[in-house]
Amino acid sequence: MVVYNPEAGRFRSSRALAGRLLAELRQRIPEVEAAPTEGPRTAGRIAGEWVRRGADLVCVAGGDGTVNEAAEGIAGTAVPLLVLPAGTA
C-alpha cells in the first residue's frame, strides 16, 4: 500500500506526480492501493490500519513528517517501510 501526502512539496508543485507514481507502481504491482493523508497526524493511522488489514509492505511518499508518522504507525510490526522522498528539500 502507498500512503502519500498530497500537500508534500513535490506533489504540490506537480499535481500529476502522484498519478504517475501510482501508474508506475501498478505496472509492477497491480494490486497496489493508495491512500492520501487527510491532514497532519494521519499517515500513521492510515499505515497502521493497512497493516492490520494484512499489508505486507507500506510505501510512504511525502516529507520527513509524513515518513515519521508512517514509521510510528507500523512500529513494532514486521512490515517493511519503503520511503519515496517527496518533500520540499
Residue pairs with C-beta under 8 A, 6 or more apart in sequence:
1 32
1 33
1 34
1 35
1 47
1 50
1 55
1 57
1 58
1 59
2 21
2 22
2 25
2 32
2 33
2 34
2 35
2 59
2 60
2 61
3 34
3 35
3 36
3 37
3 43
3 46
3 47
3 50
3 58
3 59
3 60
3 61
3 62
3 66
3 70
4 11
4 18
4 21
4 34
4 35
4 36
4 37
4 60
4 61
4 62
4 66
4 84
4 86
5 11
5 36
5 37
5 43
5 61
5 62
5 63
5 65
5 66
5 86
6 12
6 18
6 36
6 37
7 37
8 61
8 62
8 63
8 66
8 86
8 87
8 88
9 63
9 86
9 87
9 88
9 89
10 17
10 86
10 87
10 88
11 17
11 18
11 61
11 62
11 86
17 86
18 34
18 36
18 61
21 61
21 84
22 32
22 34
25 32
25 59
26 32
32 59
33 50
35 46
35 50
37 43
37 46
37 62
37 66
38 46
40 65
41 69
42 69
43 60
43 62
43 66
43 67
43 69
43 70
43 73
44 69
44 70
44 71
44 72
44 73
44 74
45 73
46 70
46 73
47 58
47 60
47 69
47 70
47 73
47 74
47 81
48 73
48 74
50 58
51 58
51 73
51 74
51 77
51 79
55 79
56 79
57 79
57 80
57 82
58 70
58 74
58 79
58 80
58 81
58 82
59 81
59 82
59 83
59 84
60 66
60 67
60 70
60 71
60 81
60 82
60 83
60 84
61 84
61 85
61 86
62 86
62 87
63 85
63 86
63 87
63 88
63 89
64 87
66 87
67 83
67 85
70 81
71 81
74 81
